[in-house]
Amino acid sequence: MLDARLETIRRRRPVPWGQERLDTQLQSLALARRECDLFLPTDDLTIDEVRAQALAAIAGAAKADAATATIAKEDTR
């Protein structure tokens, strides 16, 4: 899950809404935030840094999934 403060969002692109709408959205996504595998505040990151961190998280999750699958396979022998 990617996150940014309102001032960052406005610096990146014009939006016709304010903090109240962002707060409502954050409340609506609270469960998703608690349950996500990756929460990445992007305020101080470039797009390349966001991409690199997201890809690293995906690669790490895939590696962990492969290890879990290998262990599970060995347990069934």
C-alpha positions as a Markdown table, in Angstrom:
| # | Residue | x | y | z |
|---|---|---|---|---|
| 1 | Met | 0.0 | 0.0 | 0.0 |
| 2 | Leu | 1.4 | 3.4 | -1.0 |
| 3 | Asp | 0.8 | 6.4 | 1.1 |
| 4 | Ala | 1.5 | 10.2 | 0.9 |
| 5 | Arg | 0.6 | 13.3 | 2.8 |
| 6 | Leu | -1.8 | 15.8 | 1.2 |
| 7 | Glu | 1.0 | 18.3 | 0.6 |
| 8 | Thr | 3.0 | 15.7 | -1.3 |
| 9 | Ile | -0.1 | 14.6 | -3.4 |
| 10 | Arg | -0.7 | 18.3 | -4.3 |
| 11 | Arg | 3.0 | 18.8 | -5.2 |
| 12 | Arg | 2.8 | 15.8 | -7.6 |
| 13 | Arg | -0.5 | 16.6 | -9.3 |
| 14 | Pro | -3.5 | 19.0 | -8.8 |
| 15 | Val | -6.4 | 17.5 | -6.8 |
| 16 | Pro | -9.7 | 19.2 | -6.2 |
| 17 | Trp | -10.2 | 17.8 | -2.7 |
| 18 | Gly | -8.7 | 18.5 | 0.7 |
| 19 | Gln | -7.6 | 16.9 | 3.9 |
| 20 | Glu | -11.1 | 15.9 | 5.0 |
| 21 | Arg | -11.5 | 13.7 | 1.9 |
| 22 | Leu | -8.0 | 12.2 | 2.5 |
| 23 | Asp | -8.8 | 11.5 | 6.1 |
| 24 | Thr | -12.1 | 9.8 | 5.0 |
| 25 | Gln | -10.1 | 7.7 | 2.5 |
| 26 | Leu | -7.5 | 6.7 | 5.2 |
| 27 | Gln | -10.3 | 5.7 | 7.6 |
| 28 | Ser | -11.9 | 3.5 | 4.8 |
| 29 | Leu | -8.6 | 1.9 | 4.1 |
| 30 | Ala | -7.6 | 1.3 | 7.7 |
| 31 | Leu | -8.1 | -2.4 | 7.6 |
| 32 | Ala | -6.2 | -2.7 | 4.3 |
| 33 | Arg | -3.3 | -0.8 | 5.9 |
| 34 | Arg | -3.3 | -3.1 | 8.9 |
| 35 | Glu | -3.4 | -6.2 | 6.7 |
| 36 | Cys | -1.1 | -5.2 | 3.9 |
| 37 | Asp | 2.3 | -6.9 | 3.3 |
| 38 | Leu | 3.9 | -3.6 | 2.4 |
| 39 | Phe | 3.1 | -0.1 | 3.6 |
| 40 | Leu | 5.3 | 2.4 | 1.9 |
| 41 | Pro | 5.1 | 6.1 | 2.7 |
| 42 | Thr | 6.2 | 7.8 | -0.5 |
| 43 | Asp | 6.5 | 11.4 | 0.6 |
| 44 | Asp | 10.3 | 11.5 | 0.5 |
| 45 | Leu | 10.8 | 9.0 | -2.3 |
| 46 | Thr | 11.2 | 9.5 | -6.1 |
| 47 | Ile | 9.2 | 7.3 | -8.4 |
| 48 | Asp | 12.3 | 5.2 | -9.0 |
| 49 | Glu | 12.8 | 4.7 | -5.3 |
| 50 | Val | 9.1 | 3.7 | -4.9 |
| 51 | Arg | 9.5 | 1.2 | -7.8 |
| 52 | Ala | 12.7 | -0.2 | -6.4 |
| 53 | Gln | 11.3 | -0.7 | -2.9 |
| 54 | Ala | 8.0 | -2.2 | -4.2 |
| 55 | Leu | 9.9 | -4.6 | -6.5 |
| 56 | Ala | 12.3 | -5.6 | -3.6 |
| 57 | Ala | 9.2 | -6.3 | -1.4 |
| 58 | Ile | 7.6 | -8.4 | -4.1 |
| 59 | Ala | 10.9 | -10.3 | -4.7 |
| 60 | Gly | 11.3 | -10.9 | -1.0 |
| 61 | Ala | 7.7 | -12.2 | -0.7 |
| 62 | Ala | 8.2 | -14.5 | -3.6 |
| 63 | Lys | 11.3 | -15.9 | -2.1 |
| 64 | Ala | 9.6 | -16.4 | 1.2 |
| 65 | Asp | 6.6 | -18.1 | -0.5 |
| 66 | Ala | 9.0 | -20.4 | -2.4 |
| 67 | Ala | 10.8 | -21.3 | 0.9 |
| 68 | Thr | 7.4 | -22.0 | 2.5 |
| 69 | Ala | 6.3 | -24.1 | -0.4 |
| 70 | Thr | 9.5 | -26.1 | -0.2 |
| 71 | Ile | 9.1 | -26.8 | 3.5 |
| 72 | Ala | 5.5 | -27.8 | 3.0 |
| 73 | Lys | 6.5 | -30.1 | 0.2 |
| 74 | Glu | 9.1 | -31.7 | 2.4 |
| 75 | Asp | 6.6 | -32.2 | 5.2 |
| 76 | Thr | 4.3 | -34.3 | 3.0 |
| 77 | Arg | 7.1 | -36.8 | 2.2 |
